[in-house]
Amino acid sequence: MTNLINQFKQLHFFKARKKAYIRRYMRGFQVLKNSNELDIISVIKEDLSRTSLGLTNKNSSSLIFFSAVNNIDLIIRQFLIVKLLTVDFNKSILLGVLKDKRTINYPLPREWRAVLEHHGFIANTWSNRLKWSIFILTYFFSGIASILVFTWKSAKMMFQKNVVIPPYAYFQTLAGNNFPVQHVDVGQSHDIFSWYRQWNGKPPDVNRFAHSVKDIPNDRLIDDTQYMSFMFPYLRKASQVLPYFIWGILASIRAFFDCLLGRFWHALLLREASKSNIIRLLEHDKLAQDYLLHNSNHIFKPLWTYEAEKRGSRVLFYFYSTNCETFKTSTGYPLQEHTWHVMSWSNYLVWDQYQADFIKRCVGDVGHKIHIVGSIWFSTSTKSIPSINSDKSIAVFDVQPMRDSYYCILGQSNGYNTPRIVNQFLTDIADTLLERNYTILFKRKRNIGNLVHKKYFNLTEKLSNKKDFITVDPGLDAIRLIEKSAAVISMPFTSTAILGKELGKPSIYYDPFGQIQKDDRAAHGIKVIVGKEELKEWLDDLFATTLEYNTEIKSKN
């Protein structure tokens, strides 16, 4: 009994500390909001991402970086942005603004600590230097471990029968819902594999698709897909395994002694370098013809991709959505958030000219190819759509607001996806459409679980009880829903509006308060409707157009 009481007290203590920690960074968010400095996190990240670490091919080893040695400063910055400039960094800023001296406790390289000092924070402390050293050592030992593990697994493969791999494409970072569905009543499966099969840019002899998804739902078609526990085949010959292992020893020694001299970059990317060496040693026919990576991980172009491209493979960076741009304000276009400018991909697959122009604004138009391919399918579901009258049904797509404790650490400065705006978006649409006897097919962007804001959750539960307000599964692909609808209303600037336009449906963005600029290029040419009066006018025009079309069809019959 005493043990149970002690465990309960410990649990209560940790919960209380966690709540106190959350309240502290929420107060930091409020301090920035009150002083009109909500953009400080984005501004600092932008400055950090543009601050060189002084790395060149003269102080970097081709033993580790191979053909990417000339781009190493950018590559290291990309890697550090992905690993360090996360929500944890945002929290450190929010906590720092509460302190009199604005002290930051976070691991960063010396050059980046100086940037924080320039912004009025105290960052060049012994504790941050220690944290930075621990961060580097963690990746150094992780690199050594990965070399040993791959060597061991490859050595075991030497005694197994060699497997002939047909020409294939490799898809990185997928999940079970990215595979084709096999139910006939679903119709066309709108997933990334199905899209790639029908894309006219696919190499004609590639009919096998590799991935690393171990647990695939039973309702998915996987006949032409192949699971690979690692993104590359294992080395199977002694003439490959031995050079790989020897390289691992030499590279580890070089990285260790460079660490002692303050040259952290070799140790930091030792694990990434091991993948590059695999690419160098594999037979050419064991490499994928196409490697496809998507925009959820847009910043860091992996080290191995440089070797893959050198050996003739294509590395394709594709967008499964278009909602990437920072919203225009009444004073013009603000700083583009999320450091898109550090991208260095060779091939971008984009939806339309607007997205191609976005890429050019971020990284210029030299040194890469931009392929305009139309909308790119990504994930799908076997969930069914209720039987409805398509002529009187309108698909509505929003973006769920997150609870305050999470929203404040995202580092967003536009303040658009809040309960006030999203709830008014839904309320206006429900009032206007239902009084005109339209059926609303409402789809949330995704299921975010307990991160959803309570006010939003309560409103959607209330609306779902209305007769003609139908909430569909968030996993349902938007194309299927739009095909069953007469028109599309989207929250700025989700990709569903563009899908509606592609499918020939009347499609708009709706902004309840007029915070969105109607000429914002992020709208991709889609009309922006502001306020209930404009929404009513659009619906009246839609009804008149639909009535005229139906009358014309009947007269022809």
JORAVEN-V240346 format. One record per backbone hydrogen bond with DSSP energy under -0.5 kcal/mol. CO is the residue of the C=O (numbers start at 1). NH is the residue of the N-H. E is the energy in kcal/mol with one decimal. If there is no record, write none. Layout:
# JORAVEN-V240346
CO/NH/E, CO/NH/E
This chain:
# JORAVEN-V240346
1/5/-2.1, 2/6/-2.3, 3/7/-2.5, 4/8/-2.4, 5/9/-2.3, 6/10/-2.4, 7/11/-2.5, 8/12/-2.6, 9/13/-2.3, 10/14/-2.4, 11/15/-2.3, 12/16/-2.3, 13/17/-2.1, 14/18/-2.4, 15/19/-2.4, 16/20/-2.2, 17/21/-2.2, 18/22/-2.3, 19/23/-2.5, 20/24/-1.8, 21/25/-1.8, 22/26/-1.9, 23/27/-1.9, 24/28/-1.9, 25/29/-1.8, 26/30/-1.9, 27/31/-2.2, 28/32/-2.0, 29/33/-2.4, 30/34/-2.7, 31/35/-1.6, 32/37/-3.6, 33/36/-1.2, 37/40/-2.2, 39/43/-2.6, 40/44/-2.6, 41/45/-2.4, 42/46/-2.3, 43/47/-2.3, 44/48/-2.8, 45/49/-2.6, 46/50/-1.2, 47/51/-0.6, 48/51/-1.2, 50/52/-0.7, 56/59/-0.6, 61/64/-1.0, 61/65/-2.5, 62/66/-1.3, 65/68/-2.2, 66/69/-1.4, 68/71/-2.0, 69/72/-1.0, 71/75/-2.2, 72/76/-2.7, 73/77/-2.0, 74/78/-2.6, 75/79/-2.4, 76/80/-2.5, 77/81/-2.4, 78/82/-2.1, 79/83/-2.4, 80/84/-2.8, 80/85/-1.0, 81/85/-0.8, 84/86/-2.2, 86/90/-1.8, 87/91/-2.4, 88/92/-1.9, 89/93/-1.9, 90/94/-2.4, 91/95/-2.7, 92/96/-1.9, 93/97/-1.9, 95/98/-0.9, 96/99/-1.3, 99/102/-1.1, 102/122/-2.1, 104/106/-0.7, 106/108/-0.5, 109/112/-0.5, 109/113/-2.1, 110/114/-1.8, 111/115/-1.0, 112/116/-1.8, 113/117/-2.0, 114/118/-1.9, 115/119/-1.3, 116/121/-2.4, 117/120/-1.6, 121/123/-0.7, 122/104/-2.8, 123/125/-2.0, 125/129/-2.0, 126/130/-2.3, 127/131/-2.4, 128/132/-2.3, 129/133/-1.9, 130/134/-2.3, 131/135/-2.3, 132/136/-2.2, 133/137/-2.5, 134/138/-2.2, 135/139/-1.5, 136/140/-2.2, 137/141/-2.7, 138/142/-1.7, 139/143/-2.0, 140/144/-1.9, 141/145/-2.4, 142/146/-2.2, 143/147/-1.9, 144/148/-2.2, 145/149/-2.6, 146/150/-2.3, 147/151/-2.2, 148/152/-2.3, 149/153/-2.5, 150/154/-2.5, 151/155/-2.4, 152/156/-1.7, 153/157/-1.5, 154/158/-1.0, 155/158/-0.5, 156/159/-1.3, 157/160/-1.7, 163/165/-0.6, 164/166/-0.6, 167/207/-1.1, 167/208/-0.7, 168/289/-2.7, 168/290/-0.8, 169/210/-3.0, 170/172/-0.6, 170/292/-3.1, 175/178/-1.8, 176/179/-1.4, 177/380/-2.5, 178/193/-0.9, 180/221/-2.7, 183/186/-1.1, 184/187/-1.4, 188/190/-0.6, 189/191/-1.2, 190/378/-0.7, 191/195/-2.3, 192/196/-2.5, 193/197/-2.2, 194/198/-1.4, 195/199/-1.0, 199/202/-1.6, 203/206/-1.8, 205/207/-0.8, 208/169/-2.0, 209/226/-2.6, 210/171/-2.5, 211/228/-3.0, 212/214/-0.7, 214/216/-0.8, 217/220/-1.3, 219/182/-1.6, 220/222/-0.6, 221/180/-0.5, 222/225/-1.4, 224/209/-2.3, 226/211/-1.9, 237/240/-1.8, 237/241/-2.9, 238/242/-1.9, 240/244/-1.9, 241/245/-2.5, 242/246/-2.6, 243/247/-2.6, 244/248/-2.3, 245/249/-1.9, 246/250/-2.4, 247/251/-3.2, 248/252/-2.1, 249/253/-2.2, 250/254/-2.5, 251/255/-2.5, 252/256/-2.3, 253/257/-2.4, 254/258/-2.0, 255/259/-1.9, 256/260/-1.6, 257/261/-0.9, 258/263/-3.1, 259/262/-1.6, 262/264/-1.3, 263/266/-0.5, 264/268/-2.3, 265/269/-1.6, 267/270/-1.1, 269/273/-2.7, 270/274/-1.7, 271/275/-1.0, 272/276/-1.5, 273/277/-2.1, 274/278/-1.3, 275/279/-1.9, 276/280/-1.9, 277/281/-1.6, 278/282/-1.9, 283/286/-1.7, 284/287/-1.4, 289/314/-2.9, 290/170/-2.8, 291/293/-0.5, 291/316/-3.3, 292/172/-2.4, 293/318/-2.4, 294/297/-1.6, 295/298/-0.7, 299/301/-0.7, 300/302/-0.8, 302/305/-1.2, 302/306/-0.5, 303/306/-1.1, 303/307/-0.7, 304/308/-2.3, 305/309/-2.4, 306/310/-1.7, 307/311/-1.6, 308/313/-2.4, 309/312/-1.5, 314/291/-2.8, 314/316/-0.6, 315/317/-0.6, 315/347/-0.6, 316/293/-2.7, 316/318/-0.7, 317/349/-2.7, 318/295/-1.2, 318/320/-0.6, 322/324/-2.3, 322/325/-0.5, 327/334/-0.5, 329/332/-1.6, 332/329/-2.7, 332/334/-0.5, 335/337/-0.6, 339/342/-1.3, 340/343/-1.6, 346/369/-2.9, 347/317/-2.7, 348/350/-0.7, 348/371/-3.5, 349/319/-1.8, 350/373/-3.0, 350/374/-0.6, 351/374/-0.9, 352/356/-1.9, 353/357/-2.6, 354/358/-1.7, 355/359/-2.1, 356/360/-2.1, 357/361/-2.4, 358/362/-1.7, 359/363/-3.0, 360/364/-2.1, 369/348/-2.7, 369/371/-0.5, 370/372/-0.6, 371/350/-2.7, 371/373/-0.8, 375/377/-0.6, 378/192/-1.8, 388/390/-0.9, 389/392/-1.5, 390/393/-1.3, 392/439/-3.6, 393/486/-3.6, 393/487/-0.8, 394/441/-2.6, 395/489/-2.8, 396/443/-2.6, 397/491/-1.6, 401/453/-2.5, 403/406/-1.7, 403/407/-2.7, 404/408/-2.0, 406/409/-1.3, 407/410/-1.6, 416/418/-2.5, 418/422/-2.8, 419/423/-2.4, 420/424/-1.3, 421/425/-2.3, 422/426/-2.2, 423/427/-2.6, 424/428/-2.8, 425/429/-1.7, 426/430/-2.8, 427/431/-2.6, 428/432/-2.4, 429/433/-2.8, 430/434/-2.2, 431/435/-1.3, 433/436/-0.9, 433/438/-2.4, 434/437/-1.5, 439/394/-2.8, 439/441/-0.6, 440/442/-0.8, 440/470/-3.1, 441/396/-2.8, 442/472/-2.7, 443/398/-1.2, 446/448/-0.8, 448/451/-1.8, 449/452/-1.5, 451/403/-3.3, 453/457/-2.4, 454/458/-2.7, 455/459/-1.9, 456/460/-2.6, 457/461/-2.1, 458/462/-1.9, 459/463/-2.7, 460/464/-2.1, 461/465/-0.6, 462/465/-0.9, 463/466/-1.9, 466/469/-1.2, 468/440/-3.2, 468/470/-0.7, 469/471/-0.6, 470/442/-3.1, 470/472/-0.6, 473/476/-1.8, 477/480/-0.6, 477/481/-1.2, 478/482/-2.6, 479/483/-2.5, 480/484/-0.9, 481/484/-0.6, 482/485/-1.8, 486/506/-0.7, 487/395/-2.3, 488/508/-2.0, 489/397/-2.3, 490/510/-2.2, 491/494/-2.6, 494/497/-1.1, 495/498/-0.7, 495/499/-1.8, 496/500/-2.4, 497/501/-1.9, 498/502/-2.6, 499/503/-2.0, 500/505/-2.8, 501/504/-1.5, 506/488/-2.6, 507/527/-0.6, 508/490/-2.3, 509/529/-3.4, 510/492/-0.5, 511/531/-1.7, 517/520/-1.9, 520/523/-1.8, 521/524/-1.8, 523/526/-1.9, 527/509/-2.6, 527/529/-0.6, 529/511/-2.9, 530/534/-0.6, 531/535/-1.8, 532/536/-2.6, 533/537/-2.1, 534/538/-2.3, 535/539/-2.3, 536/540/-2.5, 537/541/-2.3, 538/542/-2.3, 539/543/-2.8, 540/544/-2.3, 541/545/-2.5, 542/546/-2.6, 543/547/-2.5, 544/548/-2.3, 545/549/-2.3, 546/550/-2.7, 547/551/-2.2, 548/552/-1.9, 549/553/-2.2, 550/554/-2.3, 551/555/-2.0, 552/556/-1.6, 553/557/-1.6
